């Protein structure tokens, strides 16, 4: 399996201000995401060694590290593309808007329900707008820790990181304020493209 690499950000560290500060982006991207990549690659090396020795106990023991760090890498790689500088993320329109209206009643209803789910998530985790290929509907899905949405067989369209490292330096312990502001930097063009690809696949 190929080693993971830290993907380049599609904008400068200060590009999401004033919603997300340069300081947060620096820590979040260069420290946290970079650590998930480093630890995933280290776990892969240990897995290859364990497999070469047919060490089943070691292979099983590595699963939590693979899940956590692999999930952290996958989730953050999507998250960065889900964001764009204020005024640069496009509008909610077309097929995506139709789907949000059909499944949530309106865009504002979707946002309100998303914020409610994300505010009430206990501890650390993510909340996702996901597409279910079975029901062909959109869902709001909370996930604990760094668990990737693929564990539920769903397609990630828009993810919001609600770990404290994503907002604490700026919003302190008021997660609700972060969740209220983040919509100003959502890259709806990216979300719409993900939705288009999900319904075609």
BELQUIGI-V378145 format. One record per backbone hydrogen bond with DSSP energy under -1.0 kcal/mol. NH is the residue of the N-H (numbers start at 0). CO is the residue of the C=O. Records with the same first field share a line. If there is no record, write none. Layout:
NH=CO + CO
This chain:
14=11
16=13
18=15
19=15
24=20
25=21
26=22
27=23
28=24
29=25
30=26
31=26
32=27
33=28
34=30
35=31
36=32
37=33
38=34
39=35
40=36
41=37
42=38
43=39
44=40
45=41
46=42
47=43
48=44
49=45
50=46
51=47
52=48
53=50
54=49
55=53
58=54
59=55
60=56
61=57
62=59
65=61
66=62
67=63
68=64
69=65
70=66
71=67
72=68
73=69
74=70
75=71
76=72
77=73
78=74
79=75
81=77
83=184
87=84
97=93
98=94
99=95
100=96
101=97
102=98
103=99
104=100
109=105
110=106
111=107
112=108
113=109
114=110
115=111
116=112
117=113
118=114
119=115
125=142
126=159
127=140
128=157
129=138
130=154
131=136
135=131
138=129
140=127
142=125
144=123
146=143
150=147
151=148
152=149
153=148
154=130
156=128
157=128
159=126
161=124
165=162
166=163
167=163
169=166
170=166
171=167
173=170
174=172
177=173
178=174
179=175
180=176
181=177
183=180
184=181
186=81
187=185
188=88
190=186
191=187
192=188
193=189
194=190
195=191
196=192
197=193
198=194
199=195
200=196
